[in-house]
């Protein structure tokens, strides 16, 4: 009996199973990134900003049944956030988490933080995949997520949304930290120091490393970034690695402003 056709079917089944597993990892990471983006947008709203809600109809006494409530976390605010949140994935790339699974990370820092990129993958297909995964999530669960975010700040909101509401992540997934690429000056200094200590434990030949300046130095962030670029000049893995802020040119193609 010729088993070749059955072996081919079995191989195809295994390939599809592995592919689905990999897609699930990335889908989970995108969900957690969406939660982070929404939380960040909420945190940037002036707490004094309010919005009028209620009925604008005038009663027999000439009064309107309206009142003011904080704009942050209001339905109007959250609808605006969810309308644009997937556009933020132009500033994301694929990377690996601490468990070696597929994940995502920011390639553009917010609030002027120091950006440290390592082992990332950027190309047009990855960007499309991340945005499509975000759009699919919003399309299926926007109302449920808005209902969660309308409540006051709560711990483990990413677990509630990504593991319980959308089921894009497992409990094990939530135990693995998301990759971090944005650092304050102090955090980045500690990150470099930890890397330096690790290198010294493996090899004593680290005398050629530049000395990190004092925290009080106004040039601290610039110096740290130079150190990172020097020590990791070959660490970024990608088909194309460019600043994701792309400018349209007349012939319809894209050109990057600067390389990462």
TORKOL-4160 file (C-alpha; in steps of 0.2 Angstrom, whole numbers, padded with zeros to 4 digits, m for minus):
260
<pt num="1" X="0000" Y="0000" Z="0000"/>
<pt num="2" X="0007" Y="0017" Z="m0005"/>
<pt num="3" X="0007" Y="0028" Z="0010"/>
<pt num="4" X="0014" Y="0043" Z="0001"/>
<pt num="5" X="m0003" Y="0053" Z="m0001"/>
<pt num="6" X="m0007" Y="0051" Z="0017"/>
<pt num="7" X="0011" Y="0056" Z="0022"/>
<pt num="8" X="0009" Y="0072" Z="0012"/>
<pt num="9" X="m0008" Y="0076" Z="0020"/>
<pt num="10" X="m0001" Y="0073" Z="0037"/>
<pt num="11" X="0014" Y="0085" Z="0033"/>
<pt num="12" X="0002" Y="0098" Z="0027"/>
<pt num="13" X="m0009" Y="0096" Z="0043"/>
<pt num="14" X="0007" Y="0098" Z="0054"/>
<pt num="15" X="0012" Y="0114" Z="0044"/>
<pt num="16" X="m0005" Y="0122" Z="0046"/>
<pt num="17" X="m0005" Y="0118" Z="0064"/>
<pt num="18" X="0012" Y="0126" Z="0067"/>
<pt num="19" X="0007" Y="0141" Z="0056"/>
<pt num="20" X="m0009" Y="0143" Z="0067"/>
<pt num="21" X="0001" Y="0143" Z="0083"/>
<pt num="22" X="0013" Y="0156" Z="0076"/>
<pt num="23" X="m0001" Y="0167" Z="0071"/>
<pt num="24" X="m0009" Y="0165" Z="0088"/>
<pt num="25" X="0007" Y="0171" Z="0096"/>
<pt num="26" X="0007" Y="0187" Z="0085"/>
<pt num="27" X="m0012" Y="0190" Z="0088"/>
<pt num="28" X="m0010" Y="0189" Z="0107"/>
<pt num="29" X="0005" Y="0202" Z="0106"/>
<pt num="30" X="m0005" Y="0214" Z="0095"/>
<pt num="31" X="m0020" Y="0213" Z="0108"/>
<pt num="32" X="m0008" Y="0217" Z="0122"/>
<pt num="33" X="m0001" Y="0231" Z="0112"/>
<pt num="34" X="m0018" Y="0238" Z="0108"/>
<pt num="35" X="m0022" Y="0238" Z="0127"/>
<pt num="36" X="m0005" Y="0248" Z="0130"/>
<pt num="37" X="m0009" Y="0260" Z="0116"/>
<pt num="38" X="m0027" Y="0264" Z="0123"/>
<pt num="39" X="m0020" Y="0266" Z="0141"/>
<pt num="40" X="m0007" Y="0278" Z="0135"/>
<pt num="41" X="m0020" Y="0288" Z="0125"/>
<pt num="42" X="m0030" Y="0289" Z="0141"/>
<pt num="43" X="m0015" Y="0294" Z="0152"/>
<pt num="44" X="m0012" Y="0309" Z="0140"/>
<pt num="45" X="m0029" Y="0317" Z="0142"/>
<pt num="46" X="m0030" Y="0332" Z="0154"/>
<pt num="47" X="m0039" Y="0326" Z="0170"/>
<pt num="48" X="m0048" Y="0343" Z="0170"/>
<pt num="49" X="m0055" Y="0341" Z="0153"/>
<pt num="50" X="m0074" Y="0337" Z="0154"/>
<pt num="51" X="m0088" Y="0333" Z="0142"/>
<pt num="52" X="m0107" Y="0337" Z="0143"/>
<pt num="53" X="m0118" Y="0322" Z="0144"/>
<pt num="54" X="m0137" Y="0319" Z="0146"/>
<pt num="55" X="m0152" Y="0326" Z="0138"/>
<pt num="56" X="m0151" Y="0343" Z="0130"/>
<pt num="57" X="m0170" Y="0344" Z="0129"/>
<pt num="58" X="m0177" Y="0359" Z="0139"/>
<pt num="59" X="m0190" Y="0354" Z="0152"/>
<pt num="60" X="m0205" Y="0365" Z="0157"/>
<pt num="61" X="m0194" Y="0375" Z="0169"/>
<pt num="62" X="m0181" Y="0379" Z="0156"/>
<pt num="63" X="m0168" Y="0367" Z="0163"/>
<pt num="64" X="m0158" Y="0354" Z="0153"/>
<pt num="65" X="m0154" Y="0337" Z="0160"/>
<pt num="66" X="m0136" Y="0338" Z="0156"/>
<pt num="67" X="m0121" Y="0336" Z="0167"/>
<pt num="68" X="m0102" Y="0336" Z="0165"/>
<pt num="69" X="m0091" Y="0321" Z="0167"/>
<pt num="70" X="m0072" Y="0318" Z="0164"/>
<pt num="71" X="m0068" Y="0317" Z="0145"/>
<pt num="72" X="m0055" Y="0303" Z="0148"/>
<pt num="73" X="m0063" Y="0286" Z="0147"/>
<pt num="74" X="m0080" Y="0293" Z="0141"/>
<pt num="75" X="m0088" Y="0284" Z="0127"/>
<pt num="76" X="m0084" Y="0298" Z="0115"/>
<pt num="77" X="m0066" Y="0298" Z="0120"/>
<pt num="78" X="m0064" Y="0280" Z="0118"/>
<pt num="79" X="m0073" Y="0279" Z="0101"/>
<pt num="80" X="m0060" Y="0292" Z="0095"/>
<pt num="81" X="m0046" Y="0282" Z="0102"/>
<pt num="82" X="m0052" Y="0265" Z="0094"/>
<pt num="83" X="m0054" Y="0274" Z="0077"/>
<pt num="84" X="m0036" Y="0277" Z="0076"/>
<pt num="85" X="m0027" Y="0265" Z="0087"/>
<pt num="86" X="m0023" Y="0253" Z="0073"/>
<pt num="87" X="m0014" Y="0267" Z="0064"/>
<pt num="88" X="m0001" Y="0266" Z="0078"/>
<pt num="89" X="0005" Y="0249" Z="0071"/>
<pt num="90" X="0015" Y="0258" Z="0058"/>
<pt num="91" X="0027" Y="0262" Z="0073"/>
<pt num="92" X="0028" Y="0243" Z="0077"/>
<pt num="93" X="0039" Y="0228" Z="0072"/>
<pt num="94" X="0040" Y="0210" Z="0075"/>
<pt num="95" X="0052" Y="0204" Z="0088"/>
<pt num="96" X="0054" Y="0189" Z="0100"/>
<pt num="97" X="0049" Y="0189" Z="0119"/>
<pt num="98" X="0058" Y="0182" Z="0133"/>
<pt num="99" X="0051" Y="0164" Z="0130"/>
<pt num="100" X="0057" Y="0165" Z="0112"/>
<pt num="101" X="0039" Y="0167" Z="0105"/>
<pt num="102" X="0033" Y="0180" Z="0092"/>
<pt num="103" X="0029" Y="0197" Z="0099"/>
<pt num="104" X="0029" Y="0215" Z="0094"/>
<pt num="105" X="0038" Y="0231" Z="0100"/>
<pt num="106" X="0038" Y="0249" Z="0096"/>
<pt num="107" X="0050" Y="0256" Z="0084"/>
<pt num="108" X="0047" Y="0274" Z="0088"/>
<pt num="109" X="0048" Y="0281" Z="0106"/>
<pt num="110" X="0034" Y="0292" Z="0114"/>
<pt num="111" X="0037" Y="0307" Z="0125"/>
<pt num="112" X="0055" Y="0309" Z="0119"/>
<pt num="113" X="0060" Y="0293" Z="0128"/>
<pt num="114" X="0076" Y="0284" Z="0123"/>
<pt num="115" X="0073" Y="0270" Z="0110"/>
<pt num="116" X="0083" Y="0254" Z="0110"/>
<pt num="117" X="0080" Y="0242" Z="0096"/>
<pt num="118" X="0087" Y="0224" Z="0095"/>
<pt num="119" X="0082" Y="0209" Z="0085"/>
<pt num="120" X="0067" Y="0216" Z="0076"/>
<pt num="121" X="0060" Y="0212" Z="0059"/>
<pt num="122" X="0052" Y="0226" Z="0049"/>
<pt num="123" X="0045" Y="0224" Z="0031"/>
<pt num="124" X="0029" Y="0229" Z="0022"/>
<pt num="125" X="0021" Y="0212" Z="0025"/>
<pt num="126" X="0024" Y="0212" Z="0043"/>
<pt num="127" X="0017" Y="0230" Z="0045"/>
<pt num="128" X="0001" Y="0224" Z="0035"/>
<pt num="129" X="m0001" Y="0209" Z="0046"/>
<pt num="130" X="0000" Y="0219" Z="0062"/>
<pt num="131" X="m0012" Y="0232" Z="0057"/>
<pt num="132" X="m0024" Y="0219" Z="0050"/>
<pt num="133" X="m0023" Y="0209" Z="0066"/>
<pt num="134" X="m0027" Y="0225" Z="0076"/>
<pt num="135" X="m0042" Y="0230" Z="0064"/>
<pt num="136" X="m0049" Y="0212" Z="0066"/>
<pt num="137" X="m0048" Y="0213" Z="0085"/>
<pt num="138" X="m0057" Y="0230" Z="0085"/>
<pt num="139" X="m0070" Y="0225" Z="0073"/>
<pt num="140" X="m0075" Y="0210" Z="0083"/>
<pt num="141" X="m0073" Y="0217" Z="0101"/>
<pt num="142" X="m0074" Y="0236" Z="0101"/>
<pt num="143" X="m0090" Y="0237" Z="0111"/>
<pt num="144" X="m0084" Y="0225" Z="0124"/>
<pt num="145" X="m0067" Y="0233" Z="0126"/>
<pt num="146" X="m0074" Y="0251" Z="0127"/>
<pt num="147" X="m0086" Y="0244" Z="0141"/>
<pt num="148" X="m0070" Y="0238" Z="0150"/>
<pt num="149" X="m0060" Y="0254" Z="0147"/>
<pt num="150" X="m0074" Y="0265" Z="0153"/>
<pt num="151" X="m0072" Y="0259" Z="0171"/>
<pt num="152" X="m0059" Y="0267" Z="0182"/>
<pt num="153" X="m0041" Y="0261" Z="0180"/>
<pt num="154" X="m0040" Y="0243" Z="0185"/>
<pt num="155" X="m0025" Y="0231" Z="0187"/>
<pt num="156" X="m0023" Y="0217" Z="0174"/>
<pt num="157" X="m0034" Y="0225" Z="0161"/>
<pt num="158" X="m0023" Y="0217" Z="0147"/>
<pt num="159" X="m0028" Y="0200" Z="0155"/>
<pt num="160" X="m0046" Y="0204" Z="0156"/>
<pt num="161" X="m0047" Y="0209" Z="0138"/>
<pt num="162" X="m0034" Y="0198" Z="0129"/>
<pt num="163" X="m0036" Y="0182" Z="0139"/>
<pt num="164" X="m0054" Y="0183" Z="0145"/>
<pt num="165" X="m0064" Y="0194" Z="0133"/>
<pt num="166" X="m0055" Y="0190" Z="0116"/>
<pt num="167" X="m0047" Y="0174" Z="0120"/>
<pt num="168" X="m0032" Y="0179" Z="0110"/>
<pt num="169" X="m0020" Y="0175" Z="0124"/>
<pt num="170" X="m0018" Y="0161" Z="0136"/>
<pt num="171" X="m0014" Y="0162" Z="0155"/>
<pt num="172" X="0004" Y="0157" Z="0150"/>
<pt num="173" X="0005" Y="0170" Z="0137"/>
<pt num="174" X="0001" Y="0184" Z="0150"/>
<pt num="175" X="0015" Y="0178" Z="0161"/>
<pt num="176" X="0028" Y="0182" Z="0148"/>
<pt num="177" X="0032" Y="0201" Z="0148"/>
<pt num="178" X="0030" Y="0211" Z="0132"/>
<pt num="179" X="0047" Y="0217" Z="0125"/>
<pt num="180" X="0052" Y="0234" Z="0130"/>
<pt num="181" X="0060" Y="0246" Z="0118"/>
<pt num="182" X="0056" Y="0263" Z="0126"/>
<pt num="183" X="0066" Y="0268" Z="0141"/>
<pt num="184" X="0069" Y="0283" Z="0152"/>
<pt num="185" X="0087" Y="0289" Z="0153"/>
<pt num="186" X="0088" Y="0281" Z="0170"/>
<pt num="187" X="0081" Y="0264" Z="0164"/>
<pt num="188" X="0092" Y="0264" Z="0149"/>
<pt num="189" X="0107" Y="0267" Z="0159"/>
<pt num="190" X="0102" Y="0252" Z="0170"/>
<pt num="191" X="0099" Y="0242" Z="0154"/>
<pt num="192" X="0116" Y="0246" Z="0148"/>
<pt num="193" X="0124" Y="0243" Z="0164"/>
<pt num="194" X="0116" Y="0226" Z="0166"/>
<pt num="195" X="0122" Y="0221" Z="0148"/>
<pt num="196" X="0139" Y="0227" Z="0153"/>
<pt num="197" X="0139" Y="0216" Z="0168"/>
<pt num="198" X="0133" Y="0201" Z="0158"/>
<pt num="199" X="0147" Y="0203" Z="0146"/>
<pt num="200" X="0160" Y="0205" Z="0160"/>
<pt num="201" X="0154" Y="0189" Z="0168"/>
<pt num="202" X="0156" Y="0180" Z="0151"/>
<pt num="203" X="0172" Y="0188" Z="0146"/>
<pt num="204" X="0184" Y="0200" Z="0154"/>
<pt num="205" X="0188" Y="0209" Z="0138"/>
<pt num="206" X="0176" Y="0224" Z="0140"/>
<pt num="207" X="0189" Y="0237" Z="0143"/>
<pt num="208" X="0185" Y="0246" Z="0127"/>
<pt num="209" X="0167" Y="0251" Z="0132"/>
<pt num="210" X="0164" Y="0269" Z="0134"/>
<pt num="211" X="0161" Y="0276" Z="0151"/>
<pt num="212" X="0143" Y="0281" Z="0154"/>
<pt num="213" X="0141" Y="0299" Z="0160"/>
<pt num="214" X="0133" Y="0304" Z="0176"/>
<pt num="215" X="0114" Y="0305" Z="0177"/>
<pt num="216" X="0115" Y="0324" Z="0180"/>
<pt num="217" X="0123" Y="0327" Z="0163"/>
<pt num="218" X="0113" Y="0336" Z="0150"/>
<pt num="219" X="0120" Y="0325" Z="0137"/>
<pt num="220" X="0116" Y="0308" Z="0146"/>
<pt num="221" X="0103" Y="0302" Z="0134"/>
<pt num="222" X="0113" Y="0306" Z="0118"/>
<pt num="223" X="0128" Y="0298" Z="0125"/>
<pt num="224" X="0118" Y="0282" Z="0130"/>
<pt num="225" X="0110" Y="0281" Z="0113"/>
<pt num="226" X="0128" Y="0282" Z="0105"/>
<pt num="227" X="0133" Y="0268" Z="0116"/>
<pt num="228" X="0119" Y="0257" Z="0111"/>
<pt num="229" X="0121" Y="0260" Z="0093"/>
<pt num="230" X="0140" Y="0256" Z="0095"/>
<pt num="231" X="0137" Y="0240" Z="0104"/>
<pt num="232" X="0122" Y="0234" Z="0093"/>
<pt num="233" X="0126" Y="0240" Z="0076"/>
<pt num="234" X="0122" Y="0223" Z="0069"/>
<pt num="235" X="0108" Y="0218" Z="0080"/>
<pt num="236" X="0093" Y="0223" Z="0070"/>
<pt num="237" X="0087" Y="0209" Z="0058"/>
<pt num="238" X="0075" Y="0214" Z="0044"/>
<pt num="239" X="0072" Y="0213" Z="0026"/>
<pt num="240" X="0071" Y="0232" Z="0026"/>
<pt num="241" X="0075" Y="0242" Z="0041"/>
<pt num="242" X="0070" Y="0260" Z="0040"/>
<pt num="243" X="0061" Y="0273" Z="0050"/>
<pt num="244" X="0043" Y="0269" Z="0048"/>
<pt num="245" X="0039" Y="0287" Z="0045"/>
<pt num="246" X="0038" Y="0286" Z="0026"/>
<pt num="247" X="0036" Y="0300" Z="0014"/>
<pt num="248" X="0026" Y="0299" Z="m0002"/>
<pt num="249" X="0036" Y="0303" Z="m0017"/>
<pt num="250" X="0029" Y="0308" Z="m0034"/>
<pt num="251" X="0031" Y="0291" Z="m0043"/>
<pt num="252" X="0020" Y="0283" Z="m0029"/>
<pt num="253" X="0035" Y="0274" Z="m0021"/>
<pt num="254" X="0041" Y="0277" Z="m0003"/>
<pt num="255" X="0058" Y="0283" Z="0003"/>
<pt num="256" X="0063" Y="0283" Z="0021"/>
<pt num="257" X="0068" Y="0299" Z="0031"/>
<pt num="258" X="0082" Y="0290" Z="0040"/>
<pt num="259" X="0088" Y="0273" Z="0044"/>
<pt num="260" X="0085" Y="0266" Z="0062"/>
